[in-house]
Amino acid sequence: MIDNNFRHVFSVSAYKESPYLDECLESLKKQRQQSEIIICTSTPCDFIKNIAQKYEVPLYIREGKSDIRDDWNFAYNTAAGDYVTIAHQDDVYDPLYTEEMYKKLKDTDDSIMFLTDYIPLKNGNKGDRDINSKIRRLLRIPLKSRFLSKKKWVRKLTLAFGNSICCPSVTYNKGSLGENVFTSEYKFNIDWDTFYKLSQKEGSFAYVDKPLVWYRIHDEATSKAFIDNQLRLTEDTNMFRQFWPAWIVKLLMLFYRKAYDTYSS
């Protein structure tokens, strides 16, 4: 069982002038059980500096060209805690996120990471689940069992039909994972590939089946840009090849492309 005084950090990965960064920080400040908050960026500007000053949180700047893998590793490594959540600047956290995390991790002595359910936030509205979130929740059902969540083949199966894990909902166990947890060469599927690699490690995924994150979908989102330039199609196909033979990959992609419509405004 983990120490009751373990240290958790929200490390916000900020990029340029997101109109949603303020709302993200506000949701972190409203956590019923408070954690440390920091902001990390490779695109420093007055906008981000002003947000950091407004919420009185440290701002760390990475030198060099902006890159999603390097930016996430910087946010992860800079967080001086036992557990770190890479908070995405567009998303909103339920006030109970950290409280539920602490409860779960105190009862899980072999966690690689903690994760939760989520609800899409589209056009600024916290509405009903879309078909993608419903399917992903179904895929995560085995993780509700502490016994099954320790099995590598079970964790791999939950990822075999798509990325069932909402990246901003994840808190990483730095003690188990060490530094530079993001090693994927992918751009869009860096999270899916990372979770696939973590699924093959010893330990468990500590899962809370409650929607504690609102995942924002909007026209400026990185995910939509990758769909528009076909990079997601290529990366999704390559990810499925890690799980399935070629004929099944072709069949899956016939249906999987329809999910991209979710990201249309």
C-alpha positions as MATLAB code, in Angstrom:
seq = 'MIDNNFRHVFSVSAYKESPYLDECLESLKKQRQQSEIIICTSTPCDFIKNIAQKYEVPLYIREGKSDIRDDWNFAYNTAAGDYVTIAHQDDVYDPLYTEEMYKKLKDTDDSIMFLTDYIPLKNGNKGDRDINSKIRRLLRIPLKSRFLSKKKWVRKLTLAFGNSICCPSVTYNKGSLGENVFTSEYKFNIDWDTFYKLSQKEGSFAYVDKPLVWYRIHDEATSKAFIDNQLRLTEDTNMFRQFWPAWIVKLLMLFYRKAYDTYSS';
ca = [
       0.000    0.000    0.000;
       1.330    3.452   -0.848;
       2.210    6.077    1.729;
      -0.725    8.260    2.703;
       1.487   11.279    2.125;
       2.568   10.456   -1.423;
       3.079   13.493   -3.625;
       0.960   14.097   -6.700;
       1.529   16.832   -9.284;
      -0.649   18.187  -12.083;
       1.792   19.154  -14.831;
      -0.068   21.243  -17.400;
       1.416   21.011  -20.891;
       0.635   24.413  -22.425;
       1.005   25.290  -26.097;
       0.736   28.839  -27.459;
      -2.457   30.785  -26.626;
      -5.173   28.259  -25.906;
      -8.480   29.943  -24.984;
      -9.213   26.948  -22.747;
      -6.081   27.041  -20.581;
      -7.741   29.279  -17.997;
     -10.669   26.870  -17.595;
      -8.284   23.936  -17.211;
      -6.322   25.664  -14.428;
      -9.521   26.711  -12.716;
     -10.699   23.082  -12.603;
      -7.378   21.984  -11.084;
      -7.571   24.698   -8.438;
     -11.076   23.524   -7.553;
     -10.006   19.980   -6.711;
     -11.527   18.916   -3.415;
      -8.217   17.323   -2.479;
      -5.475   19.670   -3.580;
      -2.317   18.671   -5.424;
       0.658   20.676   -6.609;
       0.185   22.362  -10.017;
       2.866   23.438  -12.485;
       2.765   24.662  -16.104;
       5.300   23.515  -18.694;
       5.704   24.924  -22.189;
       8.038   25.088  -25.166;
       6.139   28.090  -26.566;
       6.544   30.789  -23.901;
       4.401   33.879  -24.336;
       2.766   36.581  -22.232;
      -0.553   34.740  -22.385;
       0.817   31.632  -20.632;
       2.876   33.726  -18.200;
      -0.226   35.701  -17.208;
      -2.206   32.502  -16.584;
       0.606   31.172  -14.396;
       0.651   34.420  -12.427;
      -3.138   34.476  -12.110;
      -3.241   31.032  -10.531;
       0.090   31.440   -8.717;
       1.666   28.319  -10.178;
       5.286   27.807  -11.325;
       6.019   28.074  -15.045;
       8.789   25.963  -16.585;
      10.085   26.603  -20.098;
      11.676   23.964  -22.308;
      14.275   25.213  -24.771;
      14.201   23.908  -28.323;
      11.633   23.205  -31.012;
       8.137   22.329  -29.876;
       7.482   18.581  -30.149;
       4.698   16.613  -28.489;
       6.941   13.786  -27.219;
       9.644   16.122  -25.918;
       7.043   18.466  -24.431;
       5.237   15.658  -22.603;
       8.482   14.161  -21.296;
       9.529   17.606  -20.084;
       6.188   18.049  -18.300;
       6.500   14.548  -16.835;
      10.136   14.847  -15.735;
       9.769   18.364  -14.326;
       7.016   17.288  -11.940;
       8.849   16.483   -8.695;
       6.274   14.051   -7.361;
       5.638   10.360   -6.878;
       2.683   10.538   -9.276;
       2.120   12.968  -12.133;
      -0.879   13.813  -14.311;
      -0.041   15.425  -17.666;
      -3.010   17.790  -17.787;
      -3.986   18.824  -21.307;
      -4.662   22.526  -21.625;
      -8.008   22.099  -23.412;
      -9.600   19.715  -20.929;
     -11.484   20.088  -17.650;
     -11.149   17.988  -14.496;
     -13.981   17.073  -12.169;
     -13.454   18.403   -8.600;
     -13.323   14.801   -7.348;
     -10.497   13.648   -9.646;
      -7.660   13.777   -7.107;
      -9.833   12.511   -4.277;
     -10.830    9.439   -6.288;
      -7.228    8.968   -7.373;
      -5.939    8.972   -3.791;
      -8.621    6.490   -2.707;
      -7.805    4.104   -5.540;
      -4.033    4.292   -5.248;
      -4.116    3.758   -1.486;
      -5.798    0.415   -2.187;
      -3.516   -0.541   -5.099;
       0.063   -1.458   -4.249;
       1.296   -2.360   -7.737;
      -0.093    0.399   -9.964;
       1.732    1.464  -13.092;
      -0.788    4.216  -13.639;
      -4.226    5.457  -12.638;
      -6.995    6.275  -15.127;
     -10.670    7.212  -15.199;
     -13.698    7.373  -17.458;
     -14.403   10.618  -19.341;
     -17.149   12.602  -21.070;
     -16.649   14.517  -24.352;
     -16.886   18.294  -24.139;
     -18.070   19.530  -27.527;
     -18.865   23.115  -28.503;
     -18.360   24.040  -24.875;
     -21.201   21.775  -23.743;
     -20.924   18.936  -21.225;
     -23.462   16.787  -22.995;
     -24.182   13.110  -23.442;
     -21.621   10.503  -24.391;
     -20.850   10.085  -28.076;
     -20.471    6.665  -29.665;
     -16.682    6.726  -29.267;
     -16.774    7.256  -25.525;
     -19.419    4.533  -25.154;
     -17.288    2.016  -27.049;
     -14.138    2.945  -25.170;
     -15.893    2.538  -21.854;
     -16.971   -0.964  -22.875;
     -13.389   -1.828  -23.818;
     -12.189   -0.764  -20.369;
     -14.620   -3.021  -18.473;
     -11.952   -5.684  -17.689;
      -9.869   -3.029  -15.918;
     -12.570   -2.697  -13.261;
     -11.328   -6.017  -11.862;
      -8.162   -5.652   -9.782;
      -7.273   -9.247  -10.671;
      -7.697   -8.763  -14.427;
      -5.998   -5.357  -14.503;
      -2.777   -7.099  -13.449;
      -2.822   -9.393  -16.472;
      -0.730   -8.197  -19.413;
      -2.948   -9.897  -21.985;
      -6.043   -8.241  -20.513;
      -4.525   -4.765  -20.607;
      -3.352   -5.407  -24.162;
      -6.822   -6.588  -25.175;
      -8.435   -3.374  -23.884;
      -6.225   -1.506  -26.384;
      -6.498   -3.922  -29.305;
      -9.612   -2.335  -30.840;
      -8.495    1.276  -30.436;
      -7.149    3.595  -27.775;
      -9.658    3.005  -24.991;
      -7.795    5.203  -22.501;
      -8.381    8.943  -22.248;
      -4.858   10.368  -22.075;
      -5.549   13.406  -19.825;
      -7.265   11.133  -17.287;
      -4.040    9.220  -16.671;
      -1.777    9.651  -13.646;
       1.633    7.975  -13.980;
       3.543    6.238  -11.197;
       6.993    7.780  -11.571;
       8.474    5.411   -9.019;
       7.600    2.462  -11.236;
       8.172    4.046  -14.620;
      11.246    6.235  -14.155;
      11.953    9.141  -16.493;
      11.009    9.754  -20.137;
       7.936    7.532  -20.162;
       7.027    8.731  -23.685;
       9.265    6.913  -26.174;
       6.876    6.526  -29.115;
       7.777    7.807  -32.578;
       4.123    8.552  -33.330;
       2.625   12.044  -33.295;
      -1.118   11.449  -32.975;
      -0.941    7.994  -31.394;
       1.852    8.737  -28.947;
      -0.582    8.040  -26.089;
      -2.010    4.784  -27.518;
       1.482    3.470  -28.264;
       2.663    4.485  -24.794;
      -0.213    2.670  -23.092;
       0.482   -0.402  -25.248;
       4.088   -0.420  -24.040;
       3.022    0.121  -20.418;
       0.504   -2.719  -20.705;
       3.445   -5.103  -21.106;
       5.081   -4.072  -17.838;
       4.579   -5.754  -14.487;
       1.894   -4.130  -12.367;
      -1.681   -2.988  -12.811;
      -3.764   -0.206  -14.308;
      -5.730    1.330  -11.411;
      -9.061    2.228  -13.010;
     -12.011    4.223  -11.638;
     -15.122    3.841  -13.781;
     -16.370    7.366  -13.177;
     -16.298   10.278  -15.671;
     -13.808   12.545  -13.915;
     -12.467   14.325  -17.013;
     -14.246   16.300  -19.713;
     -12.296   15.796  -22.937;
     -12.711   18.790  -25.249;
     -13.327   18.261  -28.977;
     -12.956   21.360  -31.163;
     -11.733   22.479  -34.578;
      -8.321   23.610  -33.312;
      -7.616   20.318  -31.546;
      -4.485   18.432  -32.555;
      -6.570   15.302  -33.139;
      -8.698   16.999  -35.774;
      -5.625   18.411  -37.531;
      -4.122   14.928  -37.788;
      -7.377   13.564  -39.228;
      -7.434   16.328  -41.813;
      -3.885   15.605  -42.983;
      -4.350   11.800  -42.993;
      -1.617   11.185  -40.412;
      -4.091    9.562  -38.036;
      -5.170    7.089  -40.713;
      -1.574    5.969  -41.167;
      -0.796    5.785  -37.469;
      -4.026    3.981  -36.570;
      -3.300    1.365  -39.219;
       0.233    0.877  -37.915;
      -1.009    0.562  -34.339;
      -3.523   -2.129  -35.260;
      -0.721   -4.069  -36.951;
       0.867   -4.512  -33.513;
      -2.213   -6.461  -32.416;
      -3.686   -8.153  -35.510;
      -2.811   -9.834  -38.832;
      -3.185   -7.749  -42.000;
      -6.645   -9.023  -43.001;
      -8.147   -8.114  -39.632;
      -6.476   -4.693  -39.744;
      -8.167   -3.973  -43.083;
     -11.521   -5.016  -41.668;
     -11.107   -2.907  -38.531;
     -10.132    0.171  -40.502;
     -13.309   -0.037  -42.594;
     -15.312    0.603  -39.434;
     -12.759    2.642  -37.546;
     -12.677    5.479  -40.081;
     -16.311    6.236  -39.293;
     -15.255    7.236  -35.785;
     -13.392   10.204  -37.260;
     -16.764   11.844  -37.887;
     -16.963   12.454  -34.141;
     -14.311   15.121  -34.548;
     -16.308   17.072  -37.110;
     -17.965   20.226  -35.866;
];
